[in-house]
């Protein structure tokens, strides 16, 4: 099935750039153009589009208002907002209706990459039907403002740790969580010599970014106590998986890039659950939280309730946020036993293993021992936080 894309613009340069992009996706993506809101609404009423792109502001449309209309009437579409450099920051902070922001003119193949990401979701068992199910669930979290500011600072030619600390210090909750993690016995650091700048240097910028993202996305305000307790369990579990993933990769590889990636993937491996618990159907959402189960029937239960699992939802979310392929893969495969069969110990395998160890899944752990050896797996158990062992 082809992916249908609707572009709303009267900018001839943008139209030509997109037509040139189309040449790279023969027989895969079908483009249609509308030069007015009325024409766009007519096309939307007569055909199903998987992707809709609109300019932030132009003579013919207010992009934010139009995406709000699309989100309400056609919630299962993937929504792109085209902005120029002067609009970028204002656009990012003023709308939660766009899944991706793309600069004009279309430099650095941003649009190509967005289309490719959408197409590549198929390999994570995310066909158009599942993508539609995810987009139709409810709120798809957008990148938080503090994360966007961090990303912009980190991409400067000369990165300033003190400026990064200033950005983070404006959010007391983020500071508290970061310092809590650094002070944990897992890192064995003296509290008397650590401040926020030291913490940033110690953890590394990639991990700091992911911690900020995780903390901000997982804080859902004004929710029933049952939902808050559920989210706390998910947060605690994810941080434990992140710690064990990091420790295993540190022991087995020693490569700083892989160690950081393992921590980040472990931290975000269950982020798809954030989409599920923001389902617009309150009764279904609360029933899911009350009946939530771990283990083999977990994914089956999610499909029954929402038509999609947290694994699929998480892979989709990281794809919309343009995360690296190896992190998306780790999130997409953390319930797939096939990934350990060849005995590799990449990021995906380490997260799968850490998740199994934390969950104390006897059957899965036995399979892991058969692949990597009982002695090695027993040594990994030493990385499990004490509070989990005591439960």
PyMOL commands that set and color helices and strands:
alter all, ss='L'
color gray80, all
select helices_A, chain A and resi 12-25+37-46+63-73+88-94+107-124+128-135+145-154+161-169+172-183+191-193+196-203+205-218+225-252+256-268+272-276+282-291+298-306+310-320+325-332+337-340+347-359+362-372+374-381+386-390
alter helices_A, ss='H'
color red, helices_A
select strands_A, chain A and resi 3-8+29-34+51-55+78-83+100-103
alter strands_A, ss='S'
color yellow, strands_A
deselect
rebuild
show_as cartoon
